[in-house]
Amino acid sequence: MAHGNFGGWLDNNFEYSQRYAQEFMKFYNQNPNLNSDLKKLSWTQVRQVMLLPESVDKSEFIKEEHEIPSSGETKTDLYC
């Protein structure tokens, strides 16, 4: 993509800001061991993982059981 076109491309293709896109790309590049797991998550789920403290093993977190607040149902992973 030509220099200066990224913001316009984002505006036309995503509902997220350029800053968020840059944060996501940085997180994705800094966590190469999560790449296959992250590809299976929604944007909202990826954002939740990004906000976890550095002390949390993100790969393990993605695979843990999680309770769905709206239903109380337990899922064995984030992308069930």
For each residue, the residues with C-beta under 8 A, 3 or more apart:
1: 5 6 9
2: 5
3:
4: 7
5: 1 2 8 9
6: 1 9 10 18 21
7: 4 10 11 18
8: 5 11 12
9: 1 5 6 12 13
10: 6 7 13 14 16 17 18 21
11: 7 8 14
12: 8 9
13: 9 10
14: 10 11 21
15:
16: 10 20 21 24 43
17: 10 20 21
18: 6 7 10 21 22
19: 22 23
20: 16 17 23 24
21: 6 10 14 16 17 18 24 25
22: 18 19 25 26
23: 19 20 26 27 50
24: 16 20 21 27 28 46 50
25: 21 22 28 29
26: 22 23 29 30
27: 23 24 30 31 46 50
28: 24 25 31 34 35 38
29: 25 26 32
30: 26 27
31: 27 28 34 35 38 58
32: 29 35
33: 59
34: 28 31 37 38 49 58 59 62
35: 28 31 32 38 39
36: 39 40
37: 34 40 41 59 62
38: 28 31 34 35 41 46 49
39: 35 36
40: 36 37 78 79
41: 37 38 45 46 49 62 78 79
42: 45 46
43: 16 46 47
44: 47 48
45: 41 42 48 49 78 79
46: 24 27 38 41 42 43 49 50
47: 43 44 50 51
48: 44 45 51 52
49: 34 38 41 45 46 52 58 61 62 78
50: 23 24 27 46 47
51: 47 48
52: 48 49 56 58 61
53: 56
54:
55:
56: 52 53 61
57: 60 61
58: 31 34 49 52 61 62
59: 33 34 37 62 63
60: 57 63 64
61: 49 52 56 57 58 64
62: 34 37 41 49 58 59 77 78
63: 59 60 76 77
64: 60 61 77
65: 74 75 76
66: 74 75 77 78
67: 72 73 74 75
68: 71 72 73 74 75
69: 72
70:
71: 68
72: 67 68 69
73: 67 68
74: 65 66 67 68
75: 65 66 67 68 78 80
76: 63 65 80
77: 62 63 64 66 80
78: 40 41 45 49 62 66 75
79: 40 41 45
80: 75 76 77
